[in-house]
Amino acid sequence: MTEHIKKKLREEMDALEHELNHELPKELKKAVAMGDLSENAEYHMAKQRQEFVKARLRQLGRRLADMSLINMNNIPKDKVGLGSTVKVFDNTKNAEVEYQLVTSEESDVASGKISTTSPIGRALLNKKVGDTAIFATPNGQREMEILSLTTIHDGAAAE
């Protein structure tokens, strides 16, 4: 699971590094050749893009480093954690809902994939079957009871 995300991050970093080291210098050189830099929109846009690319590369590097620290042995085997699929009874909606806890890069609420850093994800972390998770929303408190749990370890054992 995390290897797929690391690969995506590395691919984005490679594309940005190529842009930073090859394409942007050409754009800057072309803009400088146009003359007066104080009123040169192409030059200013290229410089802004260069700063954005540098910032994004730093951000991706930090995220990749964080991803490398994920130790599968630290993910609980009997509680909700990264990679867990959880069926809950949402008391607010009076319905059963299934969520899979994923990293922020993989989250897709429409398909039931929620980030471990989202309010629901944080409320569910480290809970067991039968526990109740309570979290705040703009519309007030929500309460969910955990009905079933499949951890990332259960999924790996089934494969």
Steps between C-alpha positions, in 0.01 A plus 500: 500500500762754600736385222243609239480846659878530528527418130244771414687756712833408339348534152366845581837598646681379186268704276546812715878458512506472121294818472720681752830395344413503128180683403500795740860606427411513129191712574703734721774534238240580232330756729830667587577534130182710462662785689381712796429254786301749709204485260558153359194287583652181352805536725291560813271206420797269444657612830170443683470153347859427598427589864180293497684196358775530762242522780304202366819294472581574866144405599512174304842417646367543854192290421715225348718502811189474718373209291833321546448512876178296484575169665243229433586341836375815676155479341268328749373151421179525705414870479420747222815626327638590157359261240210383717154452355238592758123452489328746732146589597470876461245611762457838331409349163341192659685284247790259462802642321829338401828690499855410411768702677770610257771764467401853400629437145258210452190649661182495293193559713260402221646148495520472879875560528565748778830638621634409841540875551134584426264562794328162448834323450650649816189408700512138378873442556584249776137403555379137520177329395223619733671833578333831424680778315382855560621796297398857428360618167373843393148364566586383852621179661483171309515159655591172332506149644755260353322186375785318327868546432748357251855622557774530240654188658177301447496611137865398448436158658200442268712565189 
